Amino acid sequence: MFRCTGLYLGFFLSISMLYLVKFTNINILIGFLILIPCSVDGGTQYLGFRESNNFLRFLTDLIAGIGLGMLLFLISGRA
């Protein structure tokens, strides 16, 4: 539940911010790099290396939602 909430909140915040403010130098590499913390957190928990907590799940997926919003904004051609 915390992963989904963070992901959706980050996505909608980034999309709304990108539409309201004109950013001219959004880089696609930054969008992909922002996804790494979520992948590491989810991957290490899935493989059983460690146990994640709700705050970390929310935070990493909030960041990932922002990255996904940036990537979709770039793909849509609005940037």
NORCOR-V960863 format. One record per residue. RES is the residue in one letter. D_FIRST is the distance of its C-alpha to the first C-alpha in Angstrom with 2 decimals. Layout:
BEGIN
res=RES d_first=D_FIRST
res=RES d_first=D_FIRST
END
This chain:
BEGIN
res=M d_first=0.00
res=F d_first=3.81
res=R d_first=5.48
res=C d_first=5.36
res=T d_first=6.21
res=G d_first=8.69
res=L d_first=10.03
res=Y d_first=10.79
res=L d_first=12.16
res=G d_first=14.25
res=F d_first=15.48
res=F d_first=16.65
res=L d_first=18.15
res=S d_first=20.04
res=I d_first=21.32
res=S d_first=22.54
res=M d_first=24.11
res=L d_first=25.78
res=Y d_first=27.27
res=L d_first=28.56
res=V d_first=30.01
res=K d_first=32.20
res=F d_first=31.35
res=T d_first=34.08
res=N d_first=33.31
res=I d_first=29.77
res=N d_first=29.94
res=I d_first=28.05
res=L d_first=28.18
res=I d_first=26.22
res=G d_first=23.43
res=F d_first=23.31
res=L d_first=23.68
res=I d_first=20.69
res=L d_first=18.52
res=I d_first=19.89
res=P d_first=17.77
res=C d_first=14.53
res=S d_first=16.63
res=V d_first=18.14
res=D d_first=15.07
res=G d_first=13.37
res=G d_first=16.87
res=T d_first=18.12
res=Q d_first=15.26
res=Y d_first=15.70
res=L d_first=19.44
res=G d_first=19.29
res=F d_first=20.98
res=R d_first=18.74
res=E d_first=15.64
res=S d_first=13.09
res=N d_first=11.72
res=N d_first=8.78
res=F d_first=11.32
res=L d_first=12.42
res=R d_first=9.21
res=F d_first=8.82
res=L d_first=12.58
res=T d_first=13.22
res=D d_first=10.98
res=L d_first=12.50
res=I d_first=15.76
res=A d_first=15.11
res=G d_first=14.36
res=I d_first=17.68
res=G d_first=19.37
res=L d_first=18.35
res=G d_first=19.59
res=M d_first=22.76
res=L d_first=23.36
res=L d_first=23.02
res=F d_first=25.21
res=L d_first=27.77
res=I d_first=27.73
res=S d_first=28.31
res=G d_first=31.47
res=R d_first=30.90
res=A d_first=31.33
END
